[in-house]
């Protein structure tokens, strides 16, 4: 399976190589949030970089944004902003990939694109912290290692959210220290400013009263038979929503609503949900959901790193902890995380009941120090400044 994918990528390299005849445009930047199933949305780090460029470098860059199929609404919004859209995987997509001075992506799957040495390829990655094992730490197949080496050779910069992650990237994706930008993640800048308007926006979207509090359940996906290239599946998400809401109302007071956001690759498999649950899976911007959420319930998803920037309570609900550690694997033990851990519903309600806010905040601060966090709220500013400097130098 993996060696077939590798040779298909080599074939794509040869097939696309003639496109290098086209001239690179120095002010052209392609921003790609590539999610699973060859889809792309206006979200994550590319979205926040795009918004920063539009605001702080108006009329300087030609922004190209690939979108997946059935993204007409997003396309209309981007066009109004002055952003040029292309369909991911189309001829235009590959044309702009080869002619953009800057290619920014959230995925490491770029080995099949024949970039030239004059292009700047930036990987912002799609998760902070360092939780689920990835790359060669997860799959040490010979052909996968060749793919990683090929990808590394095409990568100019790789963004990191903390020191621990920098070490992981160096080992698992073979990215040398000299290529790592230790400036945090652009999508997390949002948590360092006032986001009251975003809270209202999200609640209005889901018809939730402003006074109602939100607990957001956002677990990770599981892979079929531990193979990251196979279709993803629903995990053991049997969570007692009634018990959770009752516990939250007793502990924190007020009215609560239970929202959930499943991974895009499995959200389409969700069946009927109870009346006290709100499906937020289709809301593309996870950061805005985190702004609106008063509490997060997670398992192993790196979304907990993002949410921790708010210092709002996060709980871990990990029914399959031992199985997950033995299959996918984790870089650090959940017991070392600052988030209260529960392996079943009864334990989760107890963790909520015994939650100590002051201790939690102190634990988060110590955790950031231990991980060596680079999150300051200036990631977009720092990266766009570097992009602009490279652009100016290329124009001289």
Secondary structure as UniProt FT lines:
FT   HELIX           2..16
FT   HELIX           17..21
FT   STRAND          25..32
FT   STRAND          34..35
FT   TURN            36..38
FT   STRAND          39..40
FT   HELIX           44..56
FT   TURN            58..60
FT   STRAND          62..67
FT   TURN            69..70
FT   HELIX           72..81
FT   STRAND          84..87
FT   TURN            88..89
FT   HELIX           91..99
FT   STRAND          100..105
FT   TURN            111..112
FT   TURN            117..118
FT   STRAND          120..123
FT   HELIX           135..137
FT   HELIX           142..154
FT   STRAND          157..159
FT   HELIX           163..172
FT   HELIX           177..179
FT   STRAND          180..181
FT   HELIX           186..192
FT   HELIX           196..205
FT   TURN            206..207
FT   TURN            210..211
FT   STRAND          213..217
FT   STRAND          222..223
FT   HELIX           224..226
FT   TURN            228..229
FT   STRAND          232..233
FT   HELIX           241..252
FT   STRAND          256..260
FT   TURN            264..266
FT   HELIX           267..269
FT   TURN            275..276
FT   STRAND          277..279
FT   TURN            281..282
FT   HELIX           286..292
FT   STRAND          295..298
FT   HELIX           303..308
FT   TURN            309..311
FT   STRAND          314..317
FT   TURN            319..320
FT   HELIX           321..327
FT   HELIX           334..336
FT   STRAND          340..342
FT   HELIX           345..353
FT   HELIX           357..371
FT   HELIX           379..395
//
